[in-house]
Amino acid sequence: MKYRILRNNKYDFTGQSYGTSYPNLHRYPATMIPQIGIEIFKELNIKSGKLLDPYCGSGSSFIVGLDRGLKEMEGFDINPLAILITSAKFIKINPSDLKENVSIIKDKLYKYTINNEIDVKLDIPNVYNIDFWFPEQSKIELAIIKSLIFTISNENIRRFMMVPYSETIRESSYTRNGEFKLFRMKEDAMKKFNPNCIDIFSAKLDKAIFIYENYYYPLLDNAKFNFGYSEFPKKEKYFDVVLTSPPYGDSRTTVAYGQFSTLTNEWLGIAYARKIDTMLMGGKIAKEKYSKGILSFYINQIEKESPKRALEVSAFYYDLEKSIIDVSKSVKKGGKIIYIVGNRMVKDVILPTDQFIAEKFEENGFRHLLTYERFLANKSMPSLNSPSNQTGIKRSTMTKEYIIVCEKPFGIETLVVCEKNKKLYKTNKKKKNNKIS
Ligand SMILES: C[S@@+](CC[C@H](N)C(=O)[O-])C[C@H]1O[C@@H](n2cnc3c(N)ncnc32)[C@H](O)[C@@H]1O
């Protein structure tokens, strides 16, 4: 396969953030800014069909789908917090029902702050080392809020309220702000730390309702969704488009999605909350190094420095390949996949994950249409990581990201990208190039 990458500054979105288009309801690591998806859908003229995001995180792909007029979408992620955020954004709730329930809860919380009484049974869940992570008062207030949320009979409203509740959990714990991994504050900061969970929750709830009502709810008419906190369950030839930003490495040495979500998942009662990072792609070390295709050269380079790191890195690519095989089968003929990914560095070796993705889709019956390179100015990522995995040796993480588009051919017709003007053209054997965008 002849593989080329086109630098395309249209996709940099310099100076823009996630919130410039559709603000998120909850912080999440390594989100994809919706602008990228919206622009590539316009360029590829995608306006209808069924959309899949097999590693959907906080659900940015679905706002892209809704913005472009798609009405049927499915999303999966092993991390329950990811599916909680996604469901809250896209499951339709009448805003007046939501506000009515909110005012009942706020009333009860207000009465509690006045007379210290509450008429619900408190349930403090099994959070590992809870006193290490939470001040005593936070434990009580978080338990009160949760118990009140659980008095709401409407499941969708309950789920929605758990999102600002989740942010409240993090903010009223001793975790350091601005970190994705679980690090505790310094002793000095802990002594001064005296959060009021009820005020934090009320403010976050108001903000979440504002965002939902103004940005998400207006697009939800006739939209059908299916979400699950599991790996993507295979479906034969079902989807027209896959839009996703997969992890770019295992969670332990890249982005710790599980660790970021641990406290919420524990308060939600997820028994395996502390194991999630090992369940995600590349979470378990491989028995043999990955030695196929483009990746083998790079893994061999890493192996020269550290055979153990070569096996750890291999584990991620075995899992990504397996997932691509399943995703390939689930796409209809004529369907497209759009993967947005960064290339990480391990032992000073930059791993070409973009090319790996294109190669794997080609092996599974797809045709690589294009790869765009964009500069990464607006992704919520840890700013430094350790390419050598040695404490103290840090490099800035990736500065570029790649948008990979492949198509499952219909027949003889296909799309090609013109290197000069970066426009897409349809080609077939009879007619020459028909410009389509
Ligand atoms: C880069 S994030 C996706 C972010 C998302 N596009 C957003 O904007 O919020 C990658 C996601 O992949 C999930 N993940 C990792 N391995 C997975 C697997 N085997 N199956 C499903 N999801 C997985 C992680 O939990 C994480 O949420």
The ligand as an ORCA input file, in Angstrom:
! r2SCAN-3c Opt
* xyz 0 1
  C      -9.574      8.942     23.166
  S     -10.815      8.326     24.213
  C     -12.286      8.718     23.334
  C     -12.691     10.130     23.592
  C     -13.959     10.528     22.879
  N     -13.790     10.615     21.443
  C     -14.442     11.852     23.433
  O     -14.401     12.851     22.731
  O     -14.802     11.879     24.624
  C     -10.657      6.602     24.007
  C     -11.695      5.797     24.774
  O     -11.485      4.424     24.471
  C     -11.979      3.669     25.563
  N     -11.475      2.296     25.374
  C     -10.216      1.813     25.495
  N     -10.183      0.516     25.202
  C     -11.451      0.156     24.853
  C     -12.049     -1.055     24.418
  N     -11.335     -2.189     24.268
  N     -13.379     -1.068     24.128
  C     -14.111      0.051     24.267
  N     -13.607      1.243     24.689
  C     -12.288      1.291     24.966
  C     -11.454      4.441     26.776
  O     -12.187      4.147     27.938
  C     -11.637      5.888     26.302
  O     -12.855      6.412     26.778
*
